[in-house]
Structures are given as structure tokens and as C-alpha cells.
Amino acid sequence: RMGKDPKTSMLNANHQLHAVPNVYVTDGACMTSTSTQNPTLTYMAFAARAAHHAVAESKKG
């Protein structure tokens, strides 16, 4: 699950692992449960957010 505290969550708001910042989780693994609806757009939004952050960090060096 995502969160600010590495003691209580695995991922930060950018879907990076707290323990290994070079690893992004861009699928439904960050969700603790799913609804009965199709989550495809949600997963696409997770991937877009992570990709945007990775590109921005890459440009910083």
C-alpha cells in the first residue's frame, strides 16, 4: 500500500518502493483491494504518474 511512512507502507505517492527508490510498482499491486468494476483506467493512471515522476527525476540527474 502507498503512504508516507516506510514503517507502515511499501510505496510512496509516486509508486516507488521506500526501500529501493529505483523500483516503481505500476500495476494493481499497490492496491489493498479492488472493486467489482474494471480497474484498467486506474492502473493506467498509476503507470502514467510513475512514468512522469521517473522522467522528471531523470532530467534532474
Backbone as JSON, one array per atom type, in Angstrom:
{
  "sequence": "RMGKDPKTSMLNANHQLHAVPNVYVTDGACMTSTSTQNPTLTYMAFAARAAHHAVAESKKG",
  "N": [[0.82, -1.17, 0.0], [0.31, 2.36, -0.45], [1.97, 5.17, 1.07], [3.24, 7.68, 3.36], [4.96, 6.94, 5.39], [7.62, 4.79, 5.76], [7.58, 2.68, 7.55], [4.99, 1.8, 7.74], [4.07, 1.48, 5.19], [4.67, 0.33, 1.83], [5.13, 1.73, -0.54], [5.77, 5.03, -1.89], [4.05, 8.14, -2.71], [4.58, 8.35, -5.41], [4.64, 5.85, -6.37], [7.0, 4.48, -5.89], [9.2, 2.12, -4.38], [9.84, 2.39, -0.93], [12.15, 1.34, 0.19], [13.79, 0.79, -2.0], [14.42, 3.07, -4.16], [14.68, 3.07, -6.99], [12.84, 1.35, -7.98], [9.71, 1.03, -9.35], [6.27, 0.46, -8.84], [3.83, -0.31, -10.92], [1.38, -1.47, -11.32], [-1.64, -3.1, -10.2], [-0.74, -3.96, -7.74], [-0.24, -2.17, -5.72], [-2.62, -1.6, -4.58], [-4.8, -2.36, -1.9], [-7.15, -3.69, -2.13], [-9.63, -4.47, -4.62], [-12.32, -3.1, -6.53], [-15.56, -4.13, -7.78], [-15.63, -3.27, -10.31], [-14.04, -2.66, -13.53], [-10.65, -2.11, -13.24], [-8.86, -0.96, -15.05], [-8.38, 1.7, -16.07], [-7.58, 2.97, -13.75], [-5.19, 1.62, -13.16], [-3.74, 2.4, -15.4], [-3.49, 5.11, -14.87], [-1.88, 5.0, -12.57], [0.49, 4.02, -13.73], [1.09, 6.1, -15.52], [1.53, 8.23, -13.73], [3.78, 7.3, -12.32], [5.63, 7.06, -14.44], [5.82, 9.71, -15.31], [6.98, 10.88, -13.05], [9.41, 9.45, -12.96], [10.67, 10.29, -15.33], [10.91, 13.04, -14.79], [12.66, 12.96, -12.59], [14.85, 11.8, -13.82], [15.63, 13.81, -15.58], [16.57, 15.65, -13.78], [18.9, 14.52, -13.04]],
  "CA": [[0.0, 0.0, 0.0], [1.06, 3.61, -0.54], [1.93, 6.02, 2.24], [4.43, 8.5, 3.61], [5.82, 6.33, 6.4], [8.16, 3.49, 5.32], [7.28, 1.64, 8.54], [3.62, 1.33, 7.58], [3.72, 1.35, 3.77], [5.76, -0.12, 0.95], [5.33, 2.66, -1.65], [5.46, 6.44, -1.69], [2.98, 8.64, -3.58], [4.98, 8.2, -6.8], [4.68, 4.41, -6.62], [8.35, 3.96, -5.7], [9.44, 1.42, -3.13], [10.59, 3.19, 0.03], [13.45, 0.71, 0.42], [14.59, 0.78, -3.24], [13.78, 4.13, -4.95], [14.71, 2.85, -8.43], [11.8, 0.37, -8.34], [8.35, 1.56, -9.4], [5.22, -0.56, -8.94], [2.85, 0.4, -11.75], [0.17, -2.26, -11.56], [-2.57, -3.09, -9.09], [-0.17, -4.48, -6.5], [-0.24, -1.14, -4.68], [-3.96, -1.51, -4.0], [-5.06, -3.42, -0.93], [-8.32, -4.42, -2.61], [-10.19, -3.92, -5.85], [-13.79, -3.08, -6.57], [-16.11, -5.07, -8.75], [-15.54, -2.65, -11.63], [-12.79, -2.84, -14.24], [-9.7, -1.12, -12.75], [-7.86, -0.69, -16.07], [-8.03, 3.12, -16.13], [-6.84, 3.29, -12.53], [-3.83, 1.1, -13.34], [-3.09, 3.25, -16.39], [-3.15, 6.36, -14.18], [-0.71, 4.69, -11.74], [1.67, 3.91, -14.6], [1.39, 7.44, -16.04], [2.11, 9.01, -12.63], [5.14, 6.8, -12.07], [6.47, 7.4, -15.59], [6.05, 11.16, -15.26], [7.94, 11.12, -11.96], [10.71, 8.9, -13.35], [11.24, 11.2, -16.33], [11.3, 14.29, -14.12], [13.85, 12.67, -11.79], [15.94, 11.54, -14.76], [16.09, 15.09, -16.11], [17.31, 16.31, -12.71], [20.23, 13.9, -12.96]],
  "C": [[0.87, 1.24, 0.0], [0.92, 4.4, 0.75], [3.23, 6.77, 2.42], [5.43, 7.82, 4.53], [6.31, 4.96, 5.93], [7.89, 2.35, 6.3], [5.89, 1.04, 8.34], [3.19, 1.16, 6.13], [4.93, 0.94, 2.96], [6.13, 0.93, -0.09], [5.07, 4.09, -1.24], [4.38, 6.87, -2.69], [3.3, 8.53, -5.07], [5.14, 6.74, -7.21], [6.09, 3.83, -6.6], [8.41, 3.18, -4.4], [10.22, 2.34, -2.2], [12.02, 2.65, 0.17], [14.37, 0.77, -0.79], [13.97, 1.82, -4.2], [13.8, 3.93, -6.47], [13.64, 1.88, -8.9], [10.43, 1.04, -8.24], [7.38, 0.39, -9.54], [4.06, 0.11, -9.68], [1.64, -0.45, -12.1], [-0.72, -2.19, -10.33], [-2.02, -3.6, -7.78], [-0.17, -3.44, -5.38], [-1.61, -0.99, -4.02], [-4.19, -2.67, -3.04], [-6.28, -4.24, -1.3], [-8.78, -3.78, -3.91], [-11.7, -3.96, -5.77], [-14.28, -4.1, -7.58], [-16.05, -4.52, -10.17], [-14.17, -2.91, -12.24], [-11.79, -1.75, -13.82], [-8.66, -0.67, -13.78], [-7.44, 0.77, -16.1], [-7.25, 3.55, -14.88], [-5.4, 2.83, -12.66], [-3.06, 1.94, -14.36], [-2.67, 4.58, -15.76], [-1.95, 6.15, -13.27], [0.56, 4.68, -12.58], [2.07, 5.28, -15.15], [2.03, 8.3, -14.96], [3.55, 8.59, -12.37], [6.09, 7.18, -13.2], [6.8, 8.89, -15.6], [7.09, 11.49, -14.2], [9.33, 10.62, -12.35], [11.4, 9.8, -14.37], [11.72, 12.49, -15.69], [12.57, 14.08, -13.28], [15.07, 12.43, -12.69], [16.5, 12.86, -15.32], [16.88, 15.89, -15.06], [18.73, 15.78, -12.6], [20.29, 12.99, -11.81]]
}
